[in-house]
Amino acid sequence: MKLLTQVDSKSDHNNNSSDLTTIRGIGVSRKRWLNSLGIYTIAELGQASVHELESQLKKDGRLPSRSELEEWIAQARSAAAAYQQPEPPSHGPNVLPELELTAAPALTAASTPD
């Protein structure tokens, strides 16, 4: 039984920002556990239900504690939110601050060298 539907873009599975092993407590084997449930990215883990995740993992003979699962999901939600933060507005690379232009002093006959 899969808990979540797989993300359409396979490139999301290879993106470092979505690597489940960046979550504290998830190594290669626990990543495989989550993959077997259809969870491949941090965003997918962040959307998972603690109850359903716990139930399915225990059914499969895996016994992480509920508090551990809650921590994984909390970390995933926090990380996913950080990845989705909008960038501050930019004026673009070609916009320069306005500069006040002043006229150069006029040359007069008295100030020109002979």
N, CA, C and O atoms as a GROMACS GRO file, in nm:
protein
  456
    1MET      N    1   0.084  -0.118   0.000
    1MET     CA    2   0.000   0.000   0.000
    1MET      C    3   0.088   0.124   0.000
    1MET      O    4   0.178   0.135   0.083
    2LYS      N    5   0.065   0.214  -0.089
    2LYS     CA    6   0.141   0.338  -0.098
    2LYS      C    7   0.065   0.447  -0.023
    2LYS      O    8  -0.056   0.461  -0.036
    3LEU      N    9   0.141   0.525   0.057
    3LEU     CA   10   0.079   0.633   0.134
    3LEU      C   11   0.054   0.756   0.050
    3LEU      O   12  -0.047   0.824   0.068
    4LEU      N   13   0.144   0.784  -0.040
    4LEU     CA   14   0.133   0.903  -0.122
    4LEU      C   15   0.153   0.866  -0.267
    4LEU      O   16   0.217   0.766  -0.299
    5THR      N   17   0.099   0.946  -0.355
    5THR     CA   18   0.126   0.923  -0.496
    5THR      C   19   0.262   0.981  -0.526
    5THR      O   20   0.303   1.081  -0.468
    6GLN      N   21   0.331   0.919  -0.615
    6GLN     CA   22   0.464   0.960  -0.653
    6GLN      C   23   0.459   1.092  -0.728
    6GLN      O   24   0.366   1.115  -0.806
    7VAL      N   25   0.558   1.178  -0.706
    7VAL     CA   26   0.567   1.304  -0.778
    7VAL      C   27   0.592   1.275  -0.924
    7VAL      O   28   0.669   1.184  -0.957
    8ASP      N   29   0.528   1.350  -1.011
    8ASP     CA   30   0.541   1.326  -1.155
    8ASP      C   31   0.684   1.342  -1.204
    8ASP      O   32   0.728   1.264  -1.289
    9SER      N   33   0.756   1.438  -1.154
    9SER     CA   34   0.890   1.465  -1.203
    9SER      C   35   0.993   1.378  -1.133
    9SER      O   36   1.014   1.390  -1.012
   10LYS      N   37   1.055   1.291  -1.209
   10LYS     CA   38   1.158   1.205  -1.152
   10LYS      C   39   1.280   1.285  -1.111
   10LYS      O   40   1.357   1.241  -1.025
   11SER      N   41   1.300   1.402  -1.169
   11SER     CA   42   1.416   1.483  -1.133
   11SER      C   43   1.408   1.527  -0.987
   11SER      O   44   1.512   1.552  -0.926
   12ASP      N   45   1.287   1.537  -0.930
   12ASP     CA   46   1.273   1.573  -0.790
   12ASP      C   47   1.339   1.469  -0.700
   12ASP      O   48   1.388   1.503  -0.593
   13HIS      N   49   1.341   1.343  -0.742
   13HIS     CA   50   1.400   1.238  -0.661
   13HIS      C   51   1.552   1.252  -0.653
   13HIS      O   52   1.613   1.202  -0.558
   14ASN      N   53   1.612   1.317  -0.749
   14ASN     CA   54   1.757   1.330  -0.753
   14ASN      C   55   1.805   1.465  -0.702
   14ASN      O   56   1.926   1.487  -0.691
   15ASN      N   57   1.716   1.555  -0.670
   15ASN     CA   58   1.749   1.688  -0.624
   15ASN      C   59   1.801   1.681  -0.481
   15ASN      O   60   1.734   1.624  -0.395
   16ASN      N   61   1.919   1.738  -0.454
   16ASN     CA   62   1.974   1.736  -0.319
   16ASN      C   63   1.881   1.798  -0.217
   16ASN      O   64   1.878   1.756  -0.102
   17SER      N   65   1.804   1.898  -0.259
   17SER     CA   66   1.714   1.964  -0.166
   17SER      C   67   1.598   1.873  -0.127
   17SER      O   68   1.522   1.906  -0.035
   18SER      N   69   1.582   1.761  -0.194
   18SER     CA   70   1.474   1.668  -0.160
   18SER      C   71   1.526   1.533  -0.111
   18SER      O   72   1.448   1.440  -0.096
   19ASP      N   73   1.656   1.522  -0.087
   19ASP     CA   74   1.717   1.396  -0.044
   19ASP      C   75   1.677   1.365   0.100
   19ASP      O   76   1.711   1.439   0.192
   20LEU      N   77   1.606   1.257   0.119
   20LEU     CA   78   1.557   1.219   0.252
   20LEU      C   79   1.668   1.199   0.354
   20LEU      O   80   1.646   1.216   0.473
   21THR      N   81   1.789   1.163   0.309
   21THR     CA   82   1.897   1.139   0.404
   21THR      C   83   1.950   1.269   0.466
   21THR      O   84   2.033   1.263   0.556
   22THR      N   85   1.903   1.384   0.419
   22THR     CA   86   1.942   1.509   0.484
   22THR      C   87   1.860   1.532   0.610
   22THR      O   88   1.892   1.622   0.688
   23ILE      N   89   1.756   1.452   0.631
   23ILE     CA   90   1.676   1.460   0.753
   23ILE      C   91   1.750   1.382   0.862
   23ILE      O   92   1.787   1.267   0.843
   24ARG      N   93   1.770   1.447   0.977
   24ARG     CA   94   1.839   1.382   1.089
   24ARG      C   95   1.761   1.258   1.131
   24ARG      O   96   1.641   1.266   1.158
   25GLY      N   97   1.829   1.143   1.137
   25GLY     CA   98   1.766   1.018   1.175
   25GLY      C   99   1.732   0.927   1.058
   25GLY      O  100   1.695   0.811   1.077
   26ILE      N  101   1.745   0.980   0.936
   26ILE     CA  102   1.717   0.898   0.818
   26ILE      C  103   1.848   0.872   0.744
   26ILE      O  104   1.912   0.964   0.693
   27GLY      N  105   1.884   0.745   0.740
   27GLY     CA  106   2.001   0.702   0.665
   27GLY      C  107   1.955   0.627   0.541
   27GLY      O  108   1.839   0.636   0.502
   28VAL      N  109   2.045   0.555   0.482
   28VAL     CA  110   2.015   0.484   0.357
   28VAL      C  111   1.904   0.380   0.377
   28VAL      O  112   1.813   0.372   0.295
   29SER      N  113   1.910   0.301   0.484
   29SER     CA  114   1.809   0.196   0.503
   29SER      C  115   1.672   0.255   0.534
   29SER      O  116   1.570   0.206   0.484
   30ARG      N  117   1.668   0.359   0.614
   30ARG     CA  118   1.538   0.421   0.644
   30ARG      C  119   1.484   0.496   0.523
   30ARG      O  120   1.363   0.507   0.505
   31LYS      N  121   1.572   0.546   0.441
   31LYS     CA  122   1.529   0.607   0.315
   31LYS      C  123   1.459   0.501   0.230
   31LYS      O  124   1.356   0.528   0.168
   32ARG      N  125   1.516   0.379   0.227
   32ARG     CA  126   1.453   0.269   0.152
   32ARG      C  127   1.316   0.235   0.210
   32ARG      O  128   1.222   0.207   0.135
   33TRP      N  129   1.304   0.238   0.342
   33TRP     CA  130   1.173   0.212   0.405
   33TRP      C  131   1.071   0.310   0.350
   33TRP      O  132   0.963   0.272   0.305
   34LEU      N  133   1.107   0.438   0.353
   34LEU     CA  134   1.015   0.542   0.308
   34LEU      C  135   0.988   0.529   0.158
   34LEU      O  136   0.874   0.547   0.114
   35ASN      N  137   1.091   0.497   0.080
   35ASN     CA  138   1.072   0.477  -0.064
   35ASN      C  139   0.973   0.365  -0.090
   35ASN      O  140   0.893   0.373  -0.183
   36SER      N  141   0.978   0.258  -0.008
   36SER     CA  142   0.886   0.145  -0.027
   36SER      C  143   0.741   0.187  -0.002
   36SER      O  144   0.648   0.118  -0.045
   37LEU      N  145   0.722   0.299   0.068
   37LEU     CA  146   0.587   0.350   0.095
   37LEU      C  147   0.547   0.459  -0.005
   37LEU      O  148   0.439   0.518   0.006
   38GLY      N  149   0.634   0.486  -0.102
   38GLY     CA  150   0.603   0.588  -0.202
   38GLY      C  151   0.649   0.726  -0.163
   38GLY      O  152   0.609   0.825  -0.225
   39ILE      N  153   0.734   0.736  -0.063
   39ILE     CA  154   0.786   0.866  -0.019
   39ILE      C  155   0.931   0.876  -0.066
   39ILE      O  156   1.018   0.801  -0.019
   40TYR      N  157   0.955   0.968  -0.158
   40TYR     CA  158   1.087   0.983  -0.218
   40TYR      C  159   1.151   1.119  -0.190
   40TYR      O  160   1.273   1.133  -0.202
   41THR      N  161   1.074   1.216  -0.152
   41THR     CA  162   1.128   1.351  -0.134
   41THR      C  163   1.092   1.406   0.004
   41THR      O  164   1.005   1.354   0.073
   42ILE      N  165   1.162   1.510   0.042
   42ILE     CA  166   1.136   1.578   0.169
   42ILE      C  167   0.994   1.634   0.168
   42ILE      O  168   0.924   1.625   0.269
   43ALA      N  169   0.951   1.690   0.057
   43ALA     CA  170   0.816   1.746   0.047
   43ALA      C  171   0.711   1.637   0.069
   43ALA      O  172   0.612   1.660   0.138
   44GLU      N  173   0.732   1.520   0.013
   44GLU     CA  174   0.638   1.409   0.031
   44GLU      C  175   0.636   1.364   0.178
   44GLU      O  176   0.529   1.335   0.232
   45LEU      N  177   0.752   1.359   0.241
   45LEU     CA  178   0.757   1.321   0.382
   45LEU      C  179   0.685   1.425   0.466
   45LEU      O  180   0.613   1.389   0.560
   46GLY      N  181   0.702   1.552   0.434
   46GLY     CA  182   0.634   1.659   0.507
   46GLY      C  183   0.483   1.652   0.497
   46GLY      O  184   0.412   1.702   0.584
   47GLN      N  185   0.432   1.590   0.391
   47GLN     CA  186   0.288   1.578   0.372
   47GLN      C  187   0.232   1.448   0.432
   47GLN      O  188   0.110   1.428   0.435
   48ALA      N  189   0.320   1.362   0.479
   48ALA     CA  190   0.277   1.232   0.531
   48ALA      C  191   0.208   1.247   0.666
   48ALA      O  192   0.235   1.340   0.742
   49SER      N  193   0.119   1.154   0.693
   49SER     CA  194   0.051   1.147   0.822
   49SER      C  195   0.134   1.059   0.915
   49SER      O  196   0.174   0.949   0.877
   50VAL      N  197   0.160   1.107   1.036
   50VAL     CA  198   0.237   1.029   1.133
   50VAL      C  199   0.168   0.896   1.158
   50VAL      O  200   0.232   0.791   1.161
   51HIS      N  201   0.037   0.900   1.176
   51HIS     CA  202  -0.038   0.778   1.206
   51HIS      C  203  -0.028   0.676   1.092
   51HIS      O  204   0.001   0.559   1.117
   52GLU      N  205  -0.050   0.719   0.970
   52GLU     CA  206  -0.044   0.627   0.857
   52GLU      C  207   0.098   0.574   0.835
   52GLU      O  208   0.118   0.456   0.806
   53LEU      N  209   0.195   0.662   0.849
   53LEU     CA  210   0.334   0.622   0.832
   53LEU      C  211   0.373   0.519   0.938
   53LEU      O  212   0.435   0.417   0.907
   54GLU      N  213   0.337   0.546   1.062
   54GLU     CA  214   0.367   0.453   1.172
   54GLU      C  215   0.299   0.318   1.148
   54GLU      O  216   0.361   0.213   1.164
   55SER      N  217   0.173   0.323   1.112
   55SER     CA  218   0.096   0.201   1.088
   55SER      C  219   0.158   0.116   0.978
   55SER      O  220   0.175  -0.005   0.995
   56GLN      N  221   0.191   0.178   0.866
   56GLN     CA  222   0.245   0.103   0.753
   56GLN      C  223   0.385   0.048   0.783
   56GLN      O  224   0.416  -0.066   0.747
   57LEU      N  225   0.469   0.128   0.847
   57LEU     CA  226   0.603   0.080   0.879
   57LEU      C  227   0.598  -0.037   0.977
   57LEU      O  228   0.671  -0.135   0.961
   58LYS      N  229   0.511  -0.028   1.076
   58LYS     CA  230   0.498  -0.138   1.172
   58LYS      C  231   0.443  -0.264   1.105
   58LYS      O  232   0.483  -0.375   1.136
   59LYS      N  233   0.350  -0.243   1.011
   59LYS     CA  234   0.295  -0.356   0.936
   59LYS      C  235   0.405  -0.427   0.857
   59LYS      O  236   0.402  -0.548   0.838
   60ASP      N  237   0.502  -0.347   0.810
   60ASP     CA  238   0.615  -0.402   0.734
   60ASP      C  239   0.728  -0.452   0.824
   60ASP      O  240   0.834  -0.490   0.775
   61GLY      N  241   0.705  -0.452   0.957
   61GLY     CA  242   0.805  -0.503   1.050
   61GLY      C  243   0.912  -0.403   1.090
   61GLY      O  244   1.014  -0.441   1.147
   62ARG      N  245   0.890  -0.278   1.061
   62ARG     CA  246   0.985  -0.174   1.099
   62ARG      C  247   0.929  -0.100   1.219
   62ARG      O  248   0.809  -0.071   1.223
   63LEU      N  249   1.014  -0.069   1.316
   63LEU     CA  250   0.963  -0.018   1.441
   63LEU      C  251   1.023   0.116   1.486
   63LEU      O  252   1.077   0.123   1.597
   64PRO      N  253   1.016   0.219   1.406
   64PRO     CA  254   1.061   0.349   1.456
   64PRO      C  255   0.959   0.400   1.558
   64PRO      O  256   0.841   0.367   1.550
   65SER      N  257   1.005   0.481   1.652
   65SER     CA  258   0.912   0.534   1.752
   65SER      C  259   0.825   0.644   1.690
   65SER      O  260   0.863   0.707   1.592
   66ARG      N  261   0.709   0.665   1.749
   66ARG     CA  262   0.618   0.769   1.701
   66ARG      C  263   0.686   0.906   1.709
   66ARG      O  264   0.672   0.988   1.619
   67SER      N  265   0.759   0.930   1.818
   67SER     CA  266   0.826   1.060   1.833
   67SER      C  267   0.933   1.079   1.724
   67SER      O  268   0.955   1.190   1.677
   68GLU      N  269   0.997   0.970   1.685
   68GLU     CA  270   1.097   0.977   1.578
   68GLU      C  271   1.030   1.014   1.446
   68GLU      O  272   1.081   1.097   1.371
   69LEU      N  273   0.917   0.952   1.417
   69LEU     CA  274   0.843   0.983   1.294
   69LEU      C  275   0.794   1.128   1.296
   69LEU      O  276   0.801   1.198   1.195
   70GLU      N  277   0.745   1.172   1.412
   70GLU     CA  278   0.699   1.311   1.424
   70GLU      C  279   0.815   1.408   1.397
   70GLU      O  280   0.796   1.511   1.331
   71GLU      N  281   0.933   1.374   1.448
   71GLU     CA  282   1.050   1.459   1.426
   71GLU      C  283   1.090   1.461   1.278
   71GLU      O  284   1.123   1.567   1.226
   72TRP      N  285   1.088   1.346   1.212
   72TRP     CA  286   1.121   1.341   1.068
   72TRP      C  287   1.026   1.432   0.990
   72TRP      O  288   1.069   1.510   0.905
   73ILE      N  289   0.898   1.418   1.020
   73ILE     CA  290   0.797   1.496   0.946
   73ILE      C  291   0.813   1.645   0.976
   73ILE      O  292   0.801   1.727   0.885
   74ALA      N  293   0.840   1.681   1.100
   74ALA     CA  294   0.861   1.821   1.135
   74ALA      C  295   0.982   1.878   1.063
   74ALA      O  296   0.977   1.990   1.010
   75GLN      N  297   1.090   1.803   1.060
   75GLN     CA  298   1.210   1.847   0.988
   75GLN      C  299   1.180   1.864   0.839
   75GLN      O  300   1.223   1.960   0.776
   76ALA      N  301   1.106   1.768   0.784
   76ALA     CA  302   1.073   1.772   0.641
   76ALA      C  303   0.987   1.894   0.609
   76ALA      O  304   1.009   1.961   0.508
   77ARG      N  305   0.890   1.923   0.694
   77ARG     CA  306   0.804   2.040   0.670
   77ARG      C  307   0.885   2.169   0.677
   77ARG      O  308   0.867   2.259   0.596
   78SER      N  309   0.973   2.176   0.775
   78SER     CA  310   1.057   2.294   0.789
   78SER      C  311   1.150   2.311   0.668
   78SER      O  312   1.164   2.421   0.616
   79ALA      N  313   1.212   2.202   0.625
   79ALA     CA  314   1.302   2.206   0.510
   79ALA      C  315   1.227   2.241   0.382
   79ALA      O  316   1.274   2.320   0.301
   80ALA      N  317   1.110   2.181   0.364
   80ALA     CA  318   1.031   2.207   0.243
   80ALA      C  319   0.989   2.354   0.238
   80ALA      O  320   0.990   2.415   0.131
   81ALA      N  321   0.953   2.409   0.352
   81ALA     CA  322   0.914   2.551   0.356
   81ALA      C  323   1.033   2.640   0.322
   81ALA      O  324   1.017   2.740   0.253
   82ALA      N  325   1.150   2.603   0.370
   82ALA     CA  326   1.271   2.681   0.341
   82ALA      C  327   1.304   2.677   0.192
   82ALA      O  328   1.348   2.778   0.136
   83TYR      N  329   1.285   2.563   0.127
   83TYR     CA  330   1.315   2.551  -0.016
   83TYR      C  331   1.217   2.631  -0.100
   83TYR      O  332   1.249   2.672  -0.212
   84GLN      N  333   1.098   2.652  -0.047
   84GLN     CA  334   0.994   2.720  -0.125
   84GLN      C  335   0.984   2.868  -0.094
   84GLN      O  336   0.893   2.934  -0.145
   85GLN      N  337   1.073   2.923  -0.012
   85GLN     CA  338   1.069   3.065   0.020
   85GLN      C  339   1.087   3.146  -0.107
   85GLN      O  340   1.180   3.120  -0.184
   86PRO      N  341   1.000   3.243  -0.129
   86PRO     CA  342   1.018   3.326  -0.249
   86PRO      C  343   1.140   3.415  -0.234
   86PRO      O  344   1.174   3.459  -0.124
   87GLU      N  345   1.205   3.441  -0.346
   87GLU     CA  346   1.320   3.528  -0.343
   87GLU      C  347   1.272   3.672  -0.329
   87GLU      O  348   1.164   3.706  -0.377
   88PRO      N  349   1.351   3.756  -0.263
   88PRO     CA  350   1.310   3.895  -0.250
   88PRO      C  351   1.302   3.960  -0.388
   88PRO      O  352   1.374   3.921  -0.479
   89PRO      N  353   1.215   4.059  -0.402
   89PRO     CA  354   1.202   4.122  -0.533
   89PRO      C  355   1.334   4.184  -0.576
   89PRO      O  356   1.409   4.239  -0.496
   90SER      N  357   1.358   4.173  -0.704
   90SER     CA  358   1.482   4.224  -0.759
   90SER      C  359   1.449   4.327  -0.866
   90SER      O  360   1.348   4.316  -0.935
   91HIS      N  361   1.535   4.425  -0.877
   91HIS     CA  362   1.515   4.525  -0.981
   91HIS      C  363   1.583   4.485  -1.110
   91HIS      O  364   1.584   4.560  -1.208
   92GLY      N  365   1.641   4.367  -1.110
   92GLY     CA  366   1.708   4.318  -1.229
   92GLY      C  367   1.853   4.362  -1.232
   92GLY      O  368   1.893   4.455  -1.162
   93PRO      N  369   1.932   4.293  -1.312
   93PRO     CA  370   2.075   4.321  -1.314
   93PRO      C  371   2.113   4.453  -1.381
   93PRO      O  372   2.222   4.504  -1.357
   94ASN      N  373   2.026   4.508  -1.464
   94ASN     CA  374   2.062   4.628  -1.539
   94ASN      C  375   2.010   4.757  -1.478
   94ASN      O  376   2.025   4.864  -1.538
   95VAL      N  377   1.951   4.749  -1.362
   95VAL     CA  378   1.896   4.869  -1.301
   95VAL      C  379   2.000   4.926  -1.206
   95VAL      O  380   2.046   4.859  -1.114
   96LEU      N  381   2.035   5.051  -1.229
   96LEU     CA  382   2.130   5.119  -1.143
   96LEU      C  383   2.058   5.228  -1.066
   96LEU      O  384   1.958   5.282  -1.112
   97PRO      N  385   2.109   5.260  -0.949
   97PRO     CA  386   2.044   5.368  -0.876
   97PRO      C  387   2.059   5.499  -0.953
   97PRO      O  388   2.156   5.520  -1.026
   98GLU      N  389   1.961   5.585  -0.936
   98GLU     CA  390   1.968   5.713  -1.006
   98GLU      C  391   2.082   5.796  -0.948
   98GLU      O  392   2.099   5.805  -0.826
   99LEU      N  393   2.157   5.853  -1.035
   99LEU     CA  394   2.267   5.939  -0.993
   99LEU      C  395   2.235   6.081  -1.034
   99LEU      O  396   2.179   6.106  -1.141
  100GLU      N  397   2.272   6.173  -0.948
  100GLU     CA  398   2.250   6.313  -0.982
  100GLU      C  399   2.368   6.357  -1.067
  100GLU      O  400   2.484   6.347  -1.026
  101LEU      N  401   2.339   6.405  -1.183
  101LEU     CA  402   2.444   6.451  -1.272
  101LEU      C  403   2.460   6.601  -1.253
  101LEU      O  404   2.362   6.676  -1.251
  102THR      N  405   2.581   6.643  -1.240
  102THR     CA  406   2.608   6.787  -1.230
  102THR      C  407   2.689   6.828  -1.350
  102THR      O  408   2.766   6.750  -1.406
  103ALA      N  409   2.670   6.948  -1.388
  103ALA     CA  410   2.743   7.000  -1.505
  103ALA      C  411   2.888   7.022  -1.467
  103ALA      O  412   2.919   7.065  -1.355
  104ALA      N  413   2.977   6.991  -1.559
  104ALA     CA  414   3.119   7.017  -1.537
  104ALA      C  415   3.142   7.167  -1.542
  104ALA      O  416   3.073   7.238  -1.615
  105PRO      N  417   3.238   7.215  -1.465
  105PRO     CA  418   3.263   7.360  -1.469
  105PRO      C  419   3.301   7.403  -1.611
  105PRO      O  420   3.376   7.335  -1.681
  106ALA      N  421   3.249   7.513  -1.650
  106ALA     CA  422   3.276   7.565  -1.784
  106ALA      C  423   3.418   7.621  -1.790
  106ALA      O  424   3.466   7.684  -1.696
  107LEU      N  425   3.480   7.597  -1.900
  107LEU     CA  426   3.614   7.653  -1.919
  107LEU      C  427   3.601   7.795  -1.969
  107LEU      O  428   3.524   7.823  -2.061
  108THR      N  429   3.673   7.881  -1.910
  108THR     CA  430   3.671   8.021  -1.956
  108THR      C  431   3.808   8.053  -2.011
  108THR      O  432   3.904   7.979  -1.990
  109ALA      N  433   3.816   8.161  -2.080
  109ALA     CA  434   3.943   8.203  -2.140
  109ALA      C  435   4.049   8.226  -2.032
  109ALA      O  436   4.167   8.204  -2.057
  110ALA      N  437   4.008   8.268  -1.914
  110ALA     CA  438   4.102   8.297  -1.808
  110ALA      C  439   4.157   8.169  -1.747
  110ALA      O  440   4.267   8.169  -1.692
  111SER      N  441   4.081   8.059  -1.755
  111SER     CA  442   4.126   7.936  -1.690
  111SER      C  443   4.196   7.842  -1.786
  111SER      O  444   4.240   7.735  -1.744
  112THR      N  445   4.206   7.877  -1.912
  112THR     CA  446   4.271   7.789  -2.007
  112THR      C  447   4.420   7.821  -2.013
  112THR      O  448   4.458   7.938  -2.011
  113PRO      N  449   4.501   7.719  -2.019
  113PRO     CA  450   4.644   7.744  -2.028
  113PRO      C  451   4.683   7.809  -2.161
  113PRO      O  452   4.619   7.786  -2.264
  114ASP      N  453   4.786   7.889  -2.156
  114ASP     CA  454   4.833   7.957  -2.276
  114ASP      C  455   4.921   7.871  -2.360
  114ASP      O  456   4.968   7.915  -2.465
   0.00000   0.00000   0.00000
